[in-house]
């Protein structure tokens, strides 16, 4: 199995996103998904930084900001999220 350099991979991802944005009046959505504590926030912050450096605006939305309470200690339960508030974005 080959070695993956996360930081260089994220720089390349940022470059590809920039290519999509160049000259386009339409915003694009980039989803970062993964399990709990898998590094989604780190990945999204690095992408955000690299895209902003290229002069583009970024709106980063974190699902962590929409948790209201755990359901029996289960933060993965859909009712633990305020999806109504999230839908207002």
N, C-alpha and C positions, 0 to 999 in steps of 0.2 A: 504494500500500500504506500502511495506517495505522501509526502509531507505537504500540508497546506499552510501557507503563510497568511494568517488572518488579516493582518494589517495591509499587506499588499493586495490581497483579494478585495478588501473594502475600498482601497484606493481605485482599483480597477472598476468596481461596481459603481463608485461615484463618477468615474469618467464616462461610463456607459449611460448613466442617468443624465449626465450633462449633455451628451450627444442627443438624447431624446428631447431635452428641454430646449436646446439651441434653436432659435427661430420659431418655436411653437408657442402660440398664445394659450394653449390648453395645459392646465396643470396635470401632473401625473401623480399617481398614488404608488408608493412603495410600501409593501407590507413586509414586516419582519415577524416571523412566527417561530415558536419553539416551546419546549417544555419549561417548567419552572426552573429558574436559576440557570438557564442555558446560554445567557449572554445577549439576549435580545436588546436590552437597554444599551449595553456597550456598543453593539453593532450599530444601532440606530444613531447613537451620539457621534460615532466616528463618521458615518455616512453624512449626517447633518453637517458636521464641521467641514468635511471635504466639499460638499455641495455649496455651502455658504461661501467658502473660499473662492469658488468659481463665480460668485456674484449673483447667485440665485436665492430666492426666498424659500424658507422651509417652515412648515408647520409640523412639528412632531407631536403625535398624540399617543399617550401611553395609557393602556388599559388599567395600569396600576392607579391612575388618578380617578378611576370610576368605581373602585371598590367601596361598598357601603358597610358590609359586615360579612363574616363567615357564616355559612349555613352548617351548623353542627360541627364547626371547626374545618369545614371544607371550603377553601377559597376558590376551588375550581368549579363550584356549582354556579350555574348561570344566574341564579337569584342573588349571588354575592355582588353582582355588578349593577350599577344604576344605568341600565341600557337606555332608558328614556332620556336621561341627561346626555349621554353620548350621542344619541340620535339628533340632538340639536346642533351639532357641529356642521 
